[in-house]
Amino acid sequence: MPMNRITFNTEQCGGRPCIRGMRIRVKDVLDLLAAGVSDKEILEDFPYLEAEDIKACLVYAAAAADHTVLAAS
């Protein structure tokens, strides 16, 4: 399951979600993808990452964006 690749540690990266306990944040990978960097390029630049890590970041982002927004009336 991709989500077990996302870890949280209050002593690391300010408690932000990271990949497999490493000091690379989910946000770092998402920022690269948003900038148009391909999966292949990310994996070449960060050889300790795996394709499943990138997928886990996308699954995490999708889950984080799926919440109800209540509007004040």
Chimera marker file (.cmm) of the C-alpha trace (Angstrom):
<marker_set name="trace">
<marker id="1" x="0.000" y="0.000" z="0.000" r="1" g="1" b="0" radius="0.5"/>
<marker id="2" x="1.491" y="3.365" z="-1.001" r="1" g="1" b="0" radius="0.5"/>
<marker id="3" x="0.465" y="5.224" z="2.149" r="1" g="1" b="0" radius="0.5"/>
<marker id="4" x="2.800" y="3.208" z="4.394" r="1" g="1" b="0" radius="0.5"/>
<marker id="5" x="5.658" y="4.960" z="2.588" r="1" g="1" b="0" radius="0.5"/>
<marker id="6" x="4.618" y="8.319" z="4.074" r="1" g="1" b="0" radius="0.5"/>
<marker id="7" x="6.053" y="8.862" z="7.543" r="1" g="1" b="0" radius="0.5"/>
<marker id="8" x="5.759" y="11.535" z="10.205" r="1" g="1" b="0" radius="0.5"/>
<marker id="9" x="8.394" y="12.381" z="12.797" r="1" g="1" b="0" radius="0.5"/>
<marker id="10" x="8.137" y="15.482" z="14.966" r="1" g="1" b="0" radius="0.5"/>
<marker id="11" x="11.941" y="15.557" z="15.165" r="1" g="1" b="0" radius="0.5"/>
<marker id="12" x="12.399" y="15.604" z="11.393" r="1" g="1" b="0" radius="0.5"/>
<marker id="13" x="11.449" y="18.269" z="8.834" r="1" g="1" b="0" radius="0.5"/>
<marker id="14" x="9.218" y="19.993" z="11.377" r="1" g="1" b="0" radius="0.5"/>
<marker id="15" x="6.897" y="17.004" z="11.554" r="1" g="1" b="0" radius="0.5"/>
<marker id="16" x="5.931" y="17.354" z="7.906" r="1" g="1" b="0" radius="0.5"/>
<marker id="17" x="5.142" y="14.191" z="5.946" r="1" g="1" b="0" radius="0.5"/>
<marker id="18" x="8.288" y="12.566" z="4.529" r="1" g="1" b="0" radius="0.5"/>
<marker id="19" x="9.076" y="9.543" z="2.441" r="1" g="1" b="0" radius="0.5"/>
<marker id="20" x="10.087" y="6.372" z="4.281" r="1" g="1" b="0" radius="0.5"/>
<marker id="21" x="11.734" y="8.239" z="7.157" r="1" g="1" b="0" radius="0.5"/>
<marker id="22" x="14.130" y="10.082" z="4.862" r="1" g="1" b="0" radius="0.5"/>
<marker id="23" x="14.562" y="13.812" z="4.885" r="1" g="1" b="0" radius="0.5"/>
<marker id="24" x="12.688" y="14.320" z="1.657" r="1" g="1" b="0" radius="0.5"/>
<marker id="25" x="9.254" y="15.761" z="2.178" r="1" g="1" b="0" radius="0.5"/>
<marker id="26" x="6.139" y="14.826" z="0.271" r="1" g="1" b="0" radius="0.5"/>
<marker id="27" x="5.912" y="18.502" z="-0.644" r="1" g="1" b="0" radius="0.5"/>
<marker id="28" x="9.357" y="18.375" z="-2.279" r="1" g="1" b="0" radius="0.5"/>
<marker id="29" x="8.249" y="15.621" z="-4.638" r="1" g="1" b="0" radius="0.5"/>
<marker id="30" x="4.920" y="17.310" z="-5.339" r="1" g="1" b="0" radius="0.5"/>
<marker id="31" x="6.684" y="20.598" z="-6.089" r="1" g="1" b="0" radius="0.5"/>
<marker id="32" x="8.950" y="18.841" z="-8.592" r="1" g="1" b="0" radius="0.5"/>
<marker id="33" x="5.988" y="17.191" z="-10.295" r="1" g="1" b="0" radius="0.5"/>
<marker id="34" x="4.100" y="20.499" z="-10.396" r="1" g="1" b="0" radius="0.5"/>
<marker id="35" x="7.127" y="22.133" z="-12.022" r="1" g="1" b="0" radius="0.5"/>
<marker id="36" x="6.947" y="19.571" z="-14.814" r="1" g="1" b="0" radius="0.5"/>
<marker id="37" x="9.807" y="17.334" z="-13.712" r="1" g="1" b="0" radius="0.5"/>
<marker id="38" x="9.100" y="13.781" z="-14.870" r="1" g="1" b="0" radius="0.5"/>
<marker id="39" x="9.038" y="10.748" z="-12.601" r="1" g="1" b="0" radius="0.5"/>
<marker id="40" x="12.073" y="9.460" z="-14.473" r="1" g="1" b="0" radius="0.5"/>
<marker id="41" x="14.039" y="12.665" z="-13.801" r="1" g="1" b="0" radius="0.5"/>
<marker id="42" x="13.115" y="12.630" z="-10.120" r="1" g="1" b="0" radius="0.5"/>
<marker id="43" x="14.269" y="9.029" z="-9.775" r="1" g="1" b="0" radius="0.5"/>
<marker id="44" x="17.537" y="9.849" z="-11.573" r="1" g="1" b="0" radius="0.5"/>
<marker id="45" x="18.188" y="12.886" z="-9.362" r="1" g="1" b="0" radius="0.5"/>
<marker id="46" x="17.219" y="11.064" z="-6.156" r="1" g="1" b="0" radius="0.5"/>
<marker id="47" x="18.389" y="7.454" z="-6.628" r="1" g="1" b="0" radius="0.5"/>
<marker id="48" x="17.246" y="6.465" z="-3.135" r="1" g="1" b="0" radius="0.5"/>
<marker id="49" x="13.622" y="7.135" z="-4.139" r="1" g="1" b="0" radius="0.5"/>
<marker id="50" x="11.462" y="4.516" z="-5.806" r="1" g="1" b="0" radius="0.5"/>
<marker id="51" x="8.564" y="4.872" z="-8.235" r="1" g="1" b="0" radius="0.5"/>
<marker id="52" x="6.192" y="3.756" z="-5.463" r="1" g="1" b="0" radius="0.5"/>
<marker id="53" x="7.365" y="6.727" z="-3.362" r="1" g="1" b="0" radius="0.5"/>
<marker id="54" x="6.196" y="9.151" z="-6.047" r="1" g="1" b="0" radius="0.5"/>
<marker id="55" x="2.871" y="7.342" z="-6.289" r="1" g="1" b="0" radius="0.5"/>
<marker id="56" x="2.519" y="7.488" z="-2.502" r="1" g="1" b="0" radius="0.5"/>
<marker id="57" x="3.019" y="11.271" z="-2.593" r="1" g="1" b="0" radius="0.5"/>
<marker id="58" x="0.227" y="11.626" z="-5.132" r="1" g="1" b="0" radius="0.5"/>
<marker id="59" x="-2.097" y="9.362" z="-3.144" r="1" g="1" b="0" radius="0.5"/>
<marker id="60" x="-1.317" y="11.342" z="0.012" r="1" g="1" b="0" radius="0.5"/>
<marker id="61" x="-2.006" y="14.666" z="-1.742" r="1" g="1" b="0" radius="0.5"/>
<marker id="62" x="-5.277" y="13.395" z="-3.159" r="1" g="1" b="0" radius="0.5"/>
<marker id="63" x="-6.417" y="12.212" z="0.270" r="1" g="1" b="0" radius="0.5"/>
<marker id="64" x="-5.354" y="15.491" z="1.888" r="1" g="1" b="0" radius="0.5"/>
<marker id="65" x="-7.360" y="17.483" z="-0.667" r="1" g="1" b="0" radius="0.5"/>
<marker id="66" x="-10.505" y="15.420" z="-0.111" r="1" g="1" b="0" radius="0.5"/>
<marker id="67" x="-12.196" y="17.202" z="2.747" r="1" g="1" b="0" radius="0.5"/>
<marker id="68" x="-15.410" y="19.069" z="3.213" r="1" g="1" b="0" radius="0.5"/>
<marker id="69" x="-15.294" y="22.851" z="3.110" r="1" g="1" b="0" radius="0.5"/>
<marker id="70" x="-17.979" y="24.610" z="5.095" r="1" g="1" b="0" radius="0.5"/>
<marker id="71" x="-18.968" y="28.072" z="3.962" r="1" g="1" b="0" radius="0.5"/>
<marker id="72" x="-20.225" y="30.624" z="6.446" r="1" g="1" b="0" radius="0.5"/>
<marker id="73" x="-23.550" y="32.102" z="5.527" r="1" g="1" b="0" radius="0.5"/>
<link id1="1" id2="2" r="1" g="1" b="0" radius="0.2"/>
<link id1="2" id2="3" r="1" g="1" b="0" radius="0.2"/>
<link id1="3" id2="4" r="1" g="1" b="0" radius="0.2"/>
<link id1="4" id2="5" r="1" g="1" b="0" radius="0.2"/>
<link id1="5" id2="6" r="1" g="1" b="0" radius="0.2"/>
<link id1="6" id2="7" r="1" g="1" b="0" radius="0.2"/>
<link id1="7" id2="8" r="1" g="1" b="0" radius="0.2"/>
<link id1="8" id2="9" r="1" g="1" b="0" radius="0.2"/>
<link id1="9" id2="10" r="1" g="1" b="0" radius="0.2"/>
<link id1="10" id2="11" r="1" g="1" b="0" radius="0.2"/>
<link id1="11" id2="12" r="1" g="1" b="0" radius="0.2"/>
<link id1="12" id2="13" r="1" g="1" b="0" radius="0.2"/>
<link id1="13" id2="14" r="1" g="1" b="0" radius="0.2"/>
<link id1="14" id2="15" r="1" g="1" b="0" radius="0.2"/>
<link id1="15" id2="16" r="1" g="1" b="0" radius="0.2"/>
<link id1="16" id2="17" r="1" g="1" b="0" radius="0.2"/>
<link id1="17" id2="18" r="1" g="1" b="0" radius="0.2"/>
<link id1="18" id2="19" r="1" g="1" b="0" radius="0.2"/>
<link id1="19" id2="20" r="1" g="1" b="0" radius="0.2"/>
<link id1="20" id2="21" r="1" g="1" b="0" radius="0.2"/>
<link id1="21" id2="22" r="1" g="1" b="0" radius="0.2"/>
<link id1="22" id2="23" r="1" g="1" b="0" radius="0.2"/>
<link id1="23" id2="24" r="1" g="1" b="0" radius="0.2"/>
<link id1="24" id2="25" r="1" g="1" b="0" radius="0.2"/>
<link id1="25" id2="26" r="1" g="1" b="0" radius="0.2"/>
<link id1="26" id2="27" r="1" g="1" b="0" radius="0.2"/>
<link id1="27" id2="28" r="1" g="1" b="0" radius="0.2"/>
<link id1="28" id2="29" r="1" g="1" b="0" radius="0.2"/>
<link id1="29" id2="30" r="1" g="1" b="0" radius="0.2"/>
<link id1="30" id2="31" r="1" g="1" b="0" radius="0.2"/>
<link id1="31" id2="32" r="1" g="1" b="0" radius="0.2"/>
<link id1="32" id2="33" r="1" g="1" b="0" radius="0.2"/>
<link id1="33" id2="34" r="1" g="1" b="0" radius="0.2"/>
<link id1="34" id2="35" r="1" g="1" b="0" radius="0.2"/>
<link id1="35" id2="36" r="1" g="1" b="0" radius="0.2"/>
<link id1="36" id2="37" r="1" g="1" b="0" radius="0.2"/>
<link id1="37" id2="38" r="1" g="1" b="0" radius="0.2"/>
<link id1="38" id2="39" r="1" g="1" b="0" radius="0.2"/>
<link id1="39" id2="40" r="1" g="1" b="0" radius="0.2"/>
<link id1="40" id2="41" r="1" g="1" b="0" radius="0.2"/>
<link id1="41" id2="42" r="1" g="1" b="0" radius="0.2"/>
<link id1="42" id2="43" r="1" g="1" b="0" radius="0.2"/>
<link id1="43" id2="44" r="1" g="1" b="0" radius="0.2"/>
<link id1="44" id2="45" r="1" g="1" b="0" radius="0.2"/>
<link id1="45" id2="46" r="1" g="1" b="0" radius="0.2"/>
<link id1="46" id2="47" r="1" g="1" b="0" radius="0.2"/>
<link id1="47" id2="48" r="1" g="1" b="0" radius="0.2"/>
<link id1="48" id2="49" r="1" g="1" b="0" radius="0.2"/>
<link id1="49" id2="50" r="1" g="1" b="0" radius="0.2"/>
<link id1="50" id2="51" r="1" g="1" b="0" radius="0.2"/>
<link id1="51" id2="52" r="1" g="1" b="0" radius="0.2"/>
<link id1="52" id2="53" r="1" g="1" b="0" radius="0.2"/>
<link id1="53" id2="54" r="1" g="1" b="0" radius="0.2"/>
<link id1="54" id2="55" r="1" g="1" b="0" radius="0.2"/>
<link id1="55" id2="56" r="1" g="1" b="0" radius="0.2"/>
<link id1="56" id2="57" r="1" g="1" b="0" radius="0.2"/>
<link id1="57" id2="58" r="1" g="1" b="0" radius="0.2"/>
<link id1="58" id2="59" r="1" g="1" b="0" radius="0.2"/>
<link id1="59" id2="60" r="1" g="1" b="0" radius="0.2"/>
<link id1="60" id2="61" r="1" g="1" b="0" radius="0.2"/>
<link id1="61" id2="62" r="1" g="1" b="0" radius="0.2"/>
<link id1="62" id2="63" r="1" g="1" b="0" radius="0.2"/>
<link id1="63" id2="64" r="1" g="1" b="0" radius="0.2"/>
<link id1="64" id2="65" r="1" g="1" b="0" radius="0.2"/>
<link id1="65" id2="66" r="1" g="1" b="0" radius="0.2"/>
<link id1="66" id2="67" r="1" g="1" b="0" radius="0.2"/>
<link id1="67" id2="68" r="1" g="1" b="0" radius="0.2"/>
<link id1="68" id2="69" r="1" g="1" b="0" radius="0.2"/>
<link id1="69" id2="70" r="1" g="1" b="0" radius="0.2"/>
<link id1="70" id2="71" r="1" g="1" b="0" radius="0.2"/>
<link id1="71" id2="72" r="1" g="1" b="0" radius="0.2"/>
<link id1="72" id2="73" r="1" g="1" b="0" radius="0.2"/>
</marker_set>
